[in-house]
C-alpha cells in the first residue's frame, strides 16, 4: 500500500496509509479508498494483489517502522478488513527476505489469524532472488514469487 514516499506523500485524496506514520494506527480515510478499489475490482470479477508495506523503503537493515507486534496487528487488520474480498497479499516489497524474515512471519501470522487462512500470500523478493525456503515451510507464503529484476 505504502510505496516510495507513501508514508509521507499522501494519495490523491490527501491521505497517508498510517496516522502519524504509526503502523498501529491505520488511516481509515486512506483505507476507504482502498475499499473502493477492491470493491470495483470485485464487481469486474478481478482480484487485487495488496502489498501491505514496501519493505525496500520502510523495513530494511537501516531500520523499520514495524515491530513484530505491529507487523502482526497490521496484517490482522488488513485480513479482517478484506476477509471476504478477492485479494491476495504480497509481503515484502523488493527486499531481501533474510533481512526481514521475522517481521514478515509476524505479518503473515496476523493475516492468517485475521482471515482464517482464506487468502493466498507470497513474498516479493529483490533482484534475481526467490523466497522458496519460507514457501516450502508454509511459514509466510502459499506460493513462490520470483523476481528477475526490473532494470535493463
C-alpha positions in Angstrom: 0.0 0.0 0.0 2.7 2.5 1.0 5.3 2.6 -1.8 8.2 5.0 -2.2 7.3 8.1 -0.1 3.9 6.6 0.8 4.3 7.3 4.5 5.0 11.0 3.8 3.3 11.6 0.5 -0.5 11.4 0.6 -2.6 9.7 -2.0 -4.7 11.8 -4.4 -7.2 12.4 -1.6 -4.7 13.8 0.8 -4.5 10.6 2.9 -1.4 8.6 4.0 -1.6 4.9 5.0 -1.0 5.4 8.7 -1.9 8.2 11.1 1.4 9.9 12.0 3.4 7.2 10.3 2.4 4.7 13.0 1.5 1.2 11.8 -0.5 0.7 15.0 -2.9 3.3 13.6 -4.0 2.6 10.0 -5.7 5.7 8.5 -9.4 4.9 8.0 -9.8 7.5 5.3 -6.9 6.0 3.3 -8.4 2.5 3.5 -11.8 3.8 2.4 -10.2 4.5 -0.9 -8.6 1.0 -0.9 -12.0 -0.4 -0.2 -13.4 1.4 -3.2 -10.7 -0.1 -5.5 -11.1 -3.6 -4.1 -14.9 -3.4 -4.5 -14.6 -2.1 -8.1 -12.3 -4.9 -8.9 -14.6 -7.4 -7.3 -17.5 -6.0 -9.4 -15.5 -6.8 -12.5 -14.5 -10.3 -11.4 -10.9 -9.3 -10.7 -8.5 -10.0 -7.8 -6.3 -7.3 -6.2 -2.8 -8.0 -5.1 -2.2 -6.0 -1.9 1.3 -5.1 -0.8 0.9 -4.1 2.8 4.2 -2.2 3.0 7.1 -1.7 0.6 10.0 -3.1 2.7 12.7 -1.7 0.5 12.0 1.7 1.9 10.4 1.1 5.2 11.6 -2.2 6.6 15.3 -2.8 5.9 18.7 -3.1 7.6 18.7 0.6 8.3 15.6 0.4 10.4 12.0 -0.5 10.4 8.7 1.3 11.1 7.4 -2.2 12.1 8.0 -4.3 15.1 6.8 -7.9 15.3 3.8 -6.7 17.2 2.8 -4.0 14.8 3.5 -6.3 11.8 1.1 -8.9 13.3 -1.6 -6.4 14.1 -1.4 -4.6 10.7 -1.6 -7.9 8.9 -4.6 -8.9 11.0 -6.2 -5.5 10.4 -5.9 -6.0 6.6 -7.1 -9.6 6.6 -10.1 -8.7 8.8 -11.0 -5.8 6.5 -10.7 -7.8 3.3 -11.7 -11.2 4.7 -14.4 -11.8 2.1 -12.9 -9.9 -0.8 -10.9 -11.1 -3.8 -7.4 -10.2 -2.7 -4.1 -11.8 -2.2 -1.2 -10.5 -0.1 2.3 -9.8 -1.5 4.5 -9.3 1.5 8.0 -7.8 1.3 8.3 -5.4 -1.5 11.5 -5.7 -3.4 13.7 -6.5 -0.4 16.0 -9.3 0.8 13.9 -11.9 2.7 16.6 -12.8 5.2 16.7 -9.2 6.5 13.0 -9.0 7.3 12.0 -12.6 7.8 10.8 -12.3 11.4 8.7 -9.3 10.6 7.2 -11.0 7.5 6.5 -14.1 9.5 4.6 -11.9 12.1 2.7 -10.2 9.4 1.8 -13.5 7.7 0.6 -14.8 11.1 -1.6 -11.7 11.5 -3.1 -12.2 8.1 -3.7 -15.9 8.8 -5.4 -15.1 12.1 -7.5 -12.3 10.6 -8.8 -14.3 7.6 -8.6 -17.8 8.9 -6.2 -18.7 6.1 -8.6 -17.7 3.3 -6.2 -15.6 1.2 -3.0 -16.5 -0.6 0.2 -14.9 0.5 3.6 -14.6 -1.2 6.8 -12.5 -0.8 8.2 -10.1 -3.4 12.0 -10.5 -3.3 14.5 -8.2 -4.7 16.7 -8.5 -7.8 17.0 -12.1 -9.1 16.2 -13.8 -5.8 13.4 -16.1 -4.7 11.8 -16.8 -1.4 11.5 -20.6 -1.6 12.8 -21.5 1.9 9.7 -20.0 3.6 7.3 -21.1 0.9 8.2 -24.7 1.3 7.8 -24.4 5.1 4.5 -22.6 4.6 5.5 -20.0 7.2 4.9 -16.9 5.1 3.8 -17.7 1.6 1.5 -20.1 -0.2 3.4 -19.8 -3.5 6.8 -18.7 -4.6 7.3 -15.4 -6.3 10.4 -14.9 -8.3 12.0 -11.5 -9.2 14.2 -11.3 -12.2 14.9 -7.6 -11.8 13.1 -4.6 -13.4 16.1 -2.7 -14.7 17.7 -3.2 -18.1 
